Amino acid sequence: MRASRHLVKLEHFKAYNPTAAQLLDLAKHEVEPAETLSRTQLVVTWICCILAAGIMIETLFFKFTGAQESIYIFKRMGTEPWWRWGQGIWELLASICLLTRRLKWAGGILGTGAMLAALLSHMTWLGYSILGDHGLLFSMAIVSFLCCCTVLFIHRHEIPFVSPLSYW
């Protein structure tokens, strides 16, 4: 086998050791990632984020003030009052992340999980109608779940440690 004359021999290999001046020069060049979403994706993302965050923030008032419906729901599951507070904090974090530009992926994950828990509890313990609401809470959970799934799908490339395109 013939050795290529363009390759450096292993004995002549030197590790890259930049000087302090080179490191300072590199630190001055801050790189912003290019926006990779189309205009349609940006509009859909913002609509879904505002809709899902709005629904979750609206229900926070009832969870944190101990409204009759919230107490009934969590007593029926046997988790009152601790999980009512836990679910409220979970949805608050999801809403904040959905409305933060660089954390939409986290909001999608948190919101999808919170709404999946709500949907499963409606389909198992609670039923679709809670205290005569004709399925309003269940339909709001479906809308939030679909919006959070859409946001998560659109921003899946920004999840750190999963995608090479993440900028963390």
C-alpha positions as CSV (number, residue, x, y, z in Angstrom):
1,M,0.0,0.0,0.0
2,R,1.4,3.4,-1.0
3,A,1.4,6.2,1.5
4,S,-0.1,9.5,0.4
5,R,2.4,12.4,0.2
6,H,-0.4,14.8,1.3
7,L,-1.0,13.2,4.7
8,V,1.1,14.2,7.7
9,K,2.8,11.4,9.4
10,L,1.6,10.6,12.9
11,E,4.9,11.4,14.4
12,H,4.6,15.0,13.2
13,F,1.1,15.5,14.7
14,K,0.7,18.5,17.0
15,A,-2.3,19.3,19.1
16,Y,-4.0,22.7,18.5
17,N,-3.1,25.0,21.3
18,P,-4.4,28.5,20.7
19,T,-2.7,31.5,22.2
20,A,-4.5,33.8,24.7
21,A,-4.8,36.5,21.9
22,Q,-6.5,34.0,19.6
23,L,-8.9,32.9,22.3
24,L,-9.9,36.6,23.0
25,D,-10.3,37.2,19.3
26,L,-12.6,34.2,19.0
27,A,-14.7,35.3,22.0
28,K,-15.5,38.6,20.2
29,H,-17.2,36.7,17.4
30,E,-20.6,35.8,18.8
31,V,-22.6,33.6,16.4
32,E,-26.3,33.8,16.3
33,P,-28.1,30.8,14.8
34,A,-29.9,31.4,11.5
35,E,-33.7,31.3,11.7
36,T,-34.5,28.0,10.1
37,L,-38.3,28.2,10.3
38,S,-40.4,29.4,7.4
39,R,-42.9,32.3,7.9
40,T,-45.8,29.8,8.0
41,Q,-44.1,27.8,10.7
42,L,-43.5,30.9,12.7
43,V,-47.2,32.0,12.5
44,V,-48.5,28.5,13.3
45,T,-46.1,28.2,16.2
46,W,-47.1,31.6,17.7
47,I,-50.8,30.8,17.3
48,C,-50.4,27.4,18.9
49,C,-48.2,28.8,21.7
50,I,-50.7,31.7,22.6
51,L,-53.7,29.4,22.4
52,A,-52.2,26.6,24.6
53,A,-50.6,29.0,27.1
54,G,-53.9,31.0,27.3
55,I,-55.9,27.9,28.1
56,M,-53.4,26.7,30.7
57,I,-53.1,30.1,32.3
58,E,-56.9,30.5,32.4
59,T,-57.2,27.2,34.4
60,L,-54.5,28.2,36.8
61,F,-56.8,30.6,38.6
62,F,-59.2,27.8,39.4
63,K,-56.5,25.4,40.5
64,F,-54.7,27.9,42.8
65,T,-57.8,29.4,44.3
66,G,-59.4,26.1,45.1
67,A,-62.5,26.4,42.9
68,Q,-65.3,23.8,43.3
69,E,-64.5,22.1,40.0
70,S,-60.8,21.8,40.7
71,I,-61.4,20.4,44.2
72,Y,-63.9,17.9,42.8
73,I,-61.6,16.8,40.0
74,F,-58.6,16.1,42.2
75,K,-60.7,14.6,45.1
76,R,-62.2,12.2,42.5
77,M,-58.7,11.1,41.6
78,G,-57.6,11.0,45.3
79,T,-54.9,13.5,44.9
80,E,-56.4,16.7,46.4
81,P,-54.7,19.2,47.3
82,W,-51.1,18.3,46.5
83,W,-51.5,17.3,42.9
84,R,-53.8,20.2,42.2
85,W,-51.0,22.5,43.2
86,G,-48.4,20.4,41.3
87,Q,-50.5,20.4,38.1
88,G,-50.9,24.1,38.4
89,I,-47.1,24.7,38.8
90,W,-46.5,22.3,35.9
91,E,-48.9,24.2,33.6
92,L,-47.5,27.5,34.7
93,L,-44.0,26.4,33.7
94,A,-45.2,25.1,30.4
95,S,-47.0,28.4,29.7
96,I,-43.9,30.5,30.5
97,C,-41.7,28.3,28.3
98,L,-44.3,28.4,25.4
99,L,-44.1,32.2,25.5
100,T,-40.3,32.3,25.7
101,R,-38.6,32.3,22.3
102,R,-35.7,30.0,23.0
103,L,-37.7,27.6,25.3
104,K,-40.7,26.8,23.0
105,W,-39.4,23.2,22.8
106,A,-39.5,22.9,26.6
107,G,-43.0,24.3,26.7
108,G,-44.0,21.8,24.1
109,I,-42.7,18.9,26.1
110,L,-44.2,20.2,29.4
111,G,-47.5,21.2,27.9
112,T,-47.8,17.9,26.0
113,G,-47.2,16.0,29.2
114,A,-49.6,18.0,31.3
115,M,-52.4,17.8,28.8
116,L,-51.8,14.1,28.3
117,A,-52.2,13.6,32.0
118,A,-55.4,15.6,31.9
119,L,-56.8,13.7,28.9
120,L,-56.0,10.3,30.5
121,S,-57.6,11.3,33.8
122,H,-60.7,12.5,31.9
123,M,-60.8,9.2,30.0
124,T,-60.3,7.0,33.1
125,W,-61.5,8.4,36.4
126,L,-63.4,11.6,35.6
127,G,-65.4,11.2,32.5
128,Y,-65.9,13.7,29.8
129,S,-68.3,16.0,31.5
130,I,-67.3,17.6,34.9
131,L,-70.1,19.0,37.0
132,G,-72.3,19.7,34.0
133,D,-69.7,21.5,31.8
134,H,-70.7,19.4,28.8
135,G,-67.1,18.4,28.0
136,L,-65.7,21.9,28.0
137,L,-62.6,21.1,30.2
138,F,-62.0,17.9,28.1
139,S,-62.2,19.8,24.8
140,M,-59.9,22.5,26.1
141,A,-57.4,19.8,27.1
142,I,-57.6,18.4,23.6
143,V,-56.9,21.8,22.0
144,S,-54.0,22.5,24.3
145,F,-52.6,19.0,23.7
146,L,-52.7,19.4,19.9
147,C,-51.2,22.9,20.1
148,C,-48.3,21.7,22.3
149,C,-47.7,18.7,20.0
150,T,-47.5,21.1,17.0
151,V,-45.1,23.4,18.8
152,L,-43.0,20.4,19.9
153,F,-42.9,19.0,16.4
154,I,-41.9,22.4,14.8
155,H,-39.2,23.1,17.4
156,R,-37.9,19.5,17.7
157,H,-34.5,20.5,16.2
158,E,-33.8,23.0,19.0
159,I,-33.9,20.4,21.8
160,P,-30.5,20.3,23.4
161,F,-28.6,17.0,23.5
162,V,-31.0,15.5,20.9
163,S,-30.4,17.6,17.8
164,P,-27.1,18.7,16.3
165,L,-28.7,22.0,15.4
166,S,-29.3,23.1,18.9
167,Y,-27.6,26.3,20.0
168,W,-27.1,25.8,23.7
